[in-house]
Amino acid sequence: MAKRLGRRKFLLYGSATLGTSLLLKACGSAQTTDTADSTTTTESPVAAGSSGDTIKVGILHSLSGTMAISEKSVVDAEQLAIEEINAAGGVLGKQIEPIVEDGSSDWPTFAEKAKKLIDQDKVPVIFGCWTSASRKAVLPVFEEKKHMLWYPVQYEGQECSNNIFYTGAAPNQQIEPAVDWLLENKGKKFFLVGSDYVFPRTANTIIKEQLKAKGGETVGEDYLPLGNTEVTPIITKIRAALPDGGVIFNTLNGDSNVAFFKQMQGAGLGPDKYPVMSVSIAEEEVQAIGVEYLKGHYAAWNYFMTVDTPENKKFVEAFKKKYGEDRVTNDPMEAAYIGVHLWKQAVEKAGTADDLEAVRKAAYGLPFEAPEGTVAMNPNHHLSKVVRIGEVRDDGLFEIVYATDKAVEPIPWNQYVADTKGYACDWSDSSKGGKYKI
């Protein structure tokens, strides 16, 4: 594992180690459902975390280690949502009681803490994870127990679990629109730079297929081990492959980005000729790297702090009031905030927090007036979301240079990749489930 980062350093995704299974008594003996299975359980799992005057919920993020710099802020957003809900009367007349566990930036620990929250604390829901590595580590736990995770970060897709609600972007709501915008506005030649693990590798597979279909060209592709800052060879390859300039699509994570952007600037590869599009750098990361190195470069998200909606103004004001005027908000934080509020709506619609299948079904179609705009939960457990592209400006925030006219429907199974083209997910129909041929 990479060394622990300081407060002003930046996030690092890890590699996955799958978590082990656990024992949790559910109502009946439902069988395990794989993420690509076309069937749903016929039994309704029941938790027992809403006894007395409270409903216990789990919060599972890294409060220590490499990922704490980013995940602490997500916990802050989830706590803000809980505070708002409790102040308005709670859920089903009960106050939400969060039980916060530290995943410690260690993927097996995430799995163990998920088991603890389910087995010992009997929570009916967990809000948690950031990296795909941590999500993959806890996935077997939630699949085995038919439990419920609300996951708040954009990801690589190619997954559709009945036990996870994904409130961040699917690739067609972030990566693919970013590629289309770059092709139209910045050039046809792309150099792909990423960290060497599942998210960048999968993202770049999608991008390469999309470029083939759209008349673009992948002129180079290179990866760094997680935490590696030896970026000089990549800079040299970029200069050789794009002597006259071109697009860099960046899926680097961790402090590799600090070295990368500093050396890009030092080598004279500025955003005028070498625009970089990032999909893991948001407002907090800009502050950590240094605005002077990122000004003029781009990021693709669904939410920026600069989104001009009444809901966002209220969200930012409430967040700053609770946590400090110097704090910024970002997309994963907002997606986490959405998740808590949508779960609350689903519980109230179902009339129960403990019957997890009833809560799942109640979530389908639910809208929420989010800071980013109106979102809605689809039967594939992903949200319809507006896509936005932002350019880093002098103050470290993003000037929104592109936004879709309306929310984009999520597509978990990628339609550019041959193995998943033509497949979809629909958990509201037992004959379709997690993966079916359209």
KEKE-175474 format. One record per residue (C-alpha): x, y, z; residue in three letters. Coordinates in pm, whole numbers, padded with zeros to 5 digits, always signed. Layout:
residues N
XYZALA...
end
This chain:
residues 438
+00000+00000+00000MET+00119+00349-00072ALA+00236+00567+00216LYS-00017+00771+00408ARG-00079+01114+00258LEU-00076+01440+00453GLY-00374+01672+00488ARG-00298+01865+00171ARG-00202+01562-00031LYS-00462+01379-00229PHE-00657+01068-00285LEU-00528+00734-00394LEU-00736+00447-00514TYR-00620+00104-00413GLY-00628-00240-00558SER-00908-00470-00462ALA-00894-00759-00221THR-01229-00928-00204LEU-01394-00941+00135GLY-01507-01260+00294THR-01863-01371+00348SER-02049-01334+00676LEU-02345-01483+00851LEU-02658-01272+00896LEU-03001-01411+00971LYS-03248-01291+00711ALA-03613-01375+00670CYS-03593-01713+00502GLY-03300-01866+00312SER-03265-01661-00006ALA-02991-01763-00245GLN-02697-01543-00340THR-02754-01314-00640THR-02457-01238-00863ASP-02429-00886-01010THR-02491-01027-01356ALA-02761-01273-01254ASP-03094-01239-01428SER-03298-01344-01126THR-03391-01170-00804THR-03439-01318-00462THR-03785-01444-00378THR-03733-01378-00009GLU-03742-01035+00153SER-03437-00969+00372PRO-03511-00798+00698VAL-03279-00593+00917ALA-03351-00490+01273ALA-03190-00150+01318GLY-03501+00062+01371SER-03602-00041+01720SER-03703+00220+01978GLY-03698+00587+01883ASP-03411+00566+01637THR-03313+00405+01308ILE-02948+00306+01304LYS-02761+00347+00976VAL-02404+00259+00888GLY-02148+00502+00749ILE-01838+00326+00617LEU-01556+00538+00477HIS-01185+00587+00533SER-01124+00816+00828LEU-00757+00726+00835SER-00493+00629+00584GLY-00451+00724+00221THR-00815+00787+00138MET-00907+00992+00446ALA-00835+01321+00268ILE-01130+01260+00037SER-01360+01029+00229GLU-01379+01242+00543LYS-01556+01505+00335SER-01806+01247+00212VAL-01882+01154+00572VAL-01934+01525+00643ASP-02192+01543+00363ALA-02373+01231+00485GLU-02381+01367+00839GLN-02522+01696+00710LEU-02803+01510+00531ALA-02881+01311+00847ILE-02886+01630+01053GLU-03129+01791+00807GLU-03359+01489+00808ILE-03358+01466+01187ASN-03431+01838+01221ALA-03734+01791+00994ALA-03877+01509+01206GLY-03663+01212+01110GLY-03779+00903+00922VAL-04111+00739+01005LEU-04115+00956+01316GLY-03775+00825+01431LYS-03437+00995+01446GLN-03151+00858+01238ILE-02859+00735+01448GLU-02541+00705+01238PRO-02281+00444+01334ILE-01956+00550+01171VAL-01685+00297+01093GLU-01336+00355+00955ASP-01239+00152+00650GLY-00880+00270+00713SER-00800+00287+00341SER-00765-00092+00354ASP-00998-00301+00144TRP-01022-00613+00367PRO-01098-00379+00656THR-01391-00238+00459PHE-01533-00590+00428ALA-01485-00661+00798GLU-01648-00334+00901LYS-01940-00398+00666ALA-01991-00734+00838LYS-01975-00568+01178LYS-02237-00307+01086LEU-02472-00572+00948ILE-02418-00850+01204ASP-02367-00661+01527GLN-02529-00324+01474ASP-02815-00461+01263LYS-02826-00151+01044VAL-03078-00164+00756PRO-02851+00038+00525VAL-02488+00138+00482ILE-02366+00450+00307PHE-02008+00393+00210GLY-01693+00334+00006CYS-01514+00554-00244TRP-01274+00348-00451THR-01388+00070-00678SER-01142-00143-00482ALA-01333-00090-00158SER-01667-00142-00333ARG-01548-00468-00487LYS-01421-00577-00144ALA-01758-00529+00027VAL-01969-00649-00265LEU-01963-01019-00165PRO-02083-00922+00183VAL-02385-00734+00049PHE-02457-00998-00215GLU-02444-01284+00034GLU-02669-01111+00283LYS-02901-00931+00038LYS-02817-00616+00226HIS-02810-00255+00103MET-02520-00021+00016LEU-02554+00333-00121TRP-02233+00408-00314TYR-02159+00776-00389PRO-01876+00794-00642VAL-01852+00785-01020GLN-01713+00453-01136TYR-01622+00236-01434GLU-01960+00066-01475GLY-01974-00298-01586GLN-02161-00382-01266GLU-02525-00380-01161CYS-02592-00526-00819SER-02936-00562-00665ASN-02772-00474-00335ASN-02608-00145-00434ILE-02759+00190-00527PHE-02507+00391-00729TYR-02553+00767-00688THR-02240+00869-00880GLY-02202+00862-01257ALA-02197+00561-01486ALA-01945+00597-01773PRO-02211+00727-02015ASN-02277+01007-01767GLN-01915+01121-01733GLN-01641+00951-01936ILE-01823+00912-02268GLU-01965+01270-02282PRO-01621+01403-02191ALA-01469+01218-02488VAL-01742+01349-02721ASP-01683+01707-02602TRP-01308+01677-02648LEU-01347+01537-03000LEU-01568+01831-03093GLU-01368+02102-02921ASN-01008+01997-02857LYS-00888+01746-03114GLY-00896+01390-03242LYS-00567+01257-03103LYS-00574+01124-02746PHE-00303+01010-02508PHE-00444+00807-02218LEU-00276+00832-01878VAL-00392+00630-01579GLY-00311+00456-01254SER-00265+00084-01290ASP-00583-00068-01147TYR-00942-00152-01237VAL-01103+00190-01279PHE-00844+00348-01515PRO-00796+00027-01710ARG-01169-00020-01765THR-01225+00349-01838ALA-00952+00348-02101ASN-01091+00034-02262THR-01418+00222-02305ILE-01244+00534-02435ILE-01043+00342-02694LYS-01354+00174-02831GLU-01541+00504-02834GLN-01259+00677-03023LEU-01263+00399-03285LYS-01637+00449-03330ALA-01618+00828-03342LYS-01316+00881-03566GLY-01067+00966-03294GLY-00724+00816-03245GLU-00547+00675-02940THR-00183+00775-02998VAL-00055+00647-02666GLY-00152+00481-02339GLU+00052+00452-02024ASP+00001+00364-01657TYR+00174+00430-01328LEU+00161+00201-01025PRO-00057+00349-00753LEU+00135+00612-00559GLY+00420+00628-00812ASN+00542+00980-00891THR+00799+00892-01160GLU+00606+01066-01436VAL+00900+01186-01648THR+00883+00884-01885PRO+00511+00952-01946ILE+00578+01320-02018ILE+00846+01213-02267THR+00604+00973-02437LYS+00332+01240-02458ILE+00572+01486-02622ARG+00684+01220-02873ALA+00332+01101-02957ALA+00182+01452-02974LEU+00461+01683-03098PRO+00210+01942-03214ASP-00028+01907-02922GLY-00332+01697-02846GLY-00569+01571-02578VAL-00460+01397-02258ILE-00734+01194-02087PHE-00633+01153-01726ASN-00739+00872-01494THR-00440+00903-01264LEU-00515+00897-00893ASN-00327+00988-00580GLY-00014+01199-00559ASP+00085+01081-00906SER-00132+01373-01017ASN+00074+01624-00820VAL+00390+01520-01000ALA+00211+01484-01334PHE+00064+01834-01350PHE+00377+01999-01214LYS+00596+01826-01470GLN+00350+01893-01753MET+00380+02262-01676GLN+00758+02239-01628GLY+00792+02074-01969ALA+00592+02352-02132GLY+00293+02129-02207LEU+00023+02377-02111GLY-00355+02356-02153PRO-00350+02570-02466ASP-00198+02285-02670LYS-00219+01991-02428TYR-00555+02014-02251PRO-00598+01751-01981VAL-00943+01607-01906MET-00963+01446-01560SER-01241+01235-01414VAL-01112+01198-01058SER-01008+01556-00979ILE-01264+01778-00809ALA-01256+02098-00604GLU-01069+01953-00306GLU-00808+01789-00525GLU-00747+02116-00712VAL-00664+02280-00380GLN-00435+01991-00289ALA-00240+01992-00617ILE-00226+02370-00658GLY-00448+02591-00869VAL-00143+02727-01054GLU-00083+02383-01209TYR-00442+02308-01303LEU-00579+02638-01429LYS-00714+02594-01781GLY-00744+02216-01760HIS-01077+02031-01743TYR-01279+01785-01540ALA-01604+01601-01611ALA-01862+01554-01333TRP-02233+01586-01273ASN-02193+01845-01000TYR-01962+02138-00941PHE-01972+02379-00650MET-02050+02652-00905THR-02378+02494-01024VAL-02639+02770-01021ASP-02948+02619-00861THR-03139+02726-00550PRO-03079+02380-00403GLU-02704+02412-00451ASN-02692+02755-00291LYS-02873+02609+00009LYS-02645+02303+00015PHE-02322+02505+00000VAL-02444+02752+00260GLU-02547+02474+00499ALA-02222+02286+00447PHE-02007+02593+00510LYS-02213+02690+00814LYS-02160+02346+00967LYS-01798+02283+00869TYR-01634+02619+00796GLY-01627+02895+00536GLU-01302+02767+00388ASP-01455+02431+00292ARG-01554+02339-00063VAL-01812+02093-00192THR-01762+01844-00473ASN-01936+01574-00675ASP-01881+01268-00450PRO-01992+01469-00148MET-02307+01580-00326GLU-02378+01226-00449ALA-02343+01099-00090ALA-02582+01370+00031TYR-02831+01263-00238ILE-02806+00899-00130GLY-02910+00966+00229VAL-03209+01177+00124HIS-03324+00924-00138LEU-03300+00638+00110TRP-03514+00839+00352LYS-03778+00889+00080GLN-03774+00520-00009ALA-03817+00415+00355VAL-04112+00647+00400GLU-04272+00526+00078LYS-04222+00163+00185ALA-04341+00234+00538GLY-04046+00041+00680THR-03669+00062+00710ALA-03618-00304+00794ASP-03783-00478+00497ASP-03498-00420+00254LEU-03676-00557-00052GLU-03967-00320+00009ALA-03726-00029+00040VAL-03551-00129-00284ARG-03877-00141-00477LYS-03991+00188-00326ALA-03673+00360-00447ALA-03746+00300-00815TYR-03859+00618-00987GLY-03803+00841-00686LEU-03699+01195-00782PRO-03495+01432-00568PHE-03432+01803-00614GLU-03058+01774-00566ALA-02796+02051-00568PRO-02696+01938-00919GLU-03058+01945-01042GLY-03339+01693-01044THR-03221+01333-01024VAL-03428+01015-01035ALA-03353+00657-00933MET-03381+00406-01217ASN-03467+00034-01184PRO-03102-00036-01269ASN-03010+00126-00935HIS-02839+00423-01100HIS-02949+00787-01117LEU-03047+00996-01414SER-02805+01289-01398LYS-02703+01603-01587VAL-02350+01583-01731VAL-02118+01881-01687ARG-01766+01973-01793ILE-01575+02237-01601GLY-01257+02436-01662GLU-01038+02517-01363VAL-01034+02889-01299ARG-00817+03121-01087ASP-01001+03059-00760ASP-00971+02681-00786GLY-01338+02632-00867LEU-01475+02524-01204PHE-01624+02737-01478GLU-01892+02517-01632ILE-01828+02514-02007VAL-02074+02240-02103TYR-02388+02084-01959ALA-02650+01855-02106THR-02995+02005-02154ASP-03152+01735-01940LYS-03062+01444-01719ALA-02889+01153-01896VAL-03027+00805-01836GLU-02765+00570-01683PRO-02624+00274-01877ILE-02428+00042-01643PRO-02326-00211-01911TRP-02111-00030-02164ASN-02233-00012-02521GLN-01890+00047-02680TYR-01732-00266-02530VAL-01812-00578-02731ALA-01863-00807-02431ASP-02137-00587-02282THR-02286-00419-02589LYS-02658-00483-02608GLY-02698-00561-02238TYR-02898-00374-01975ALA-03008-00405-01613CYS-03357-00386-01462ASP-03414-00504-01106TRP-03783-00417-01118SER-03839-00714-01352ASP-03745-01058-01221SER-03704-01188-01576SER-03432-00931-01645LYS-03237-00855-01329GLY-02873-00752-01327GLY-02783-00830-01689LYS-03009-00912-01979TYR-02991-00886-02356LYS-03190-00592-02490ILE
end
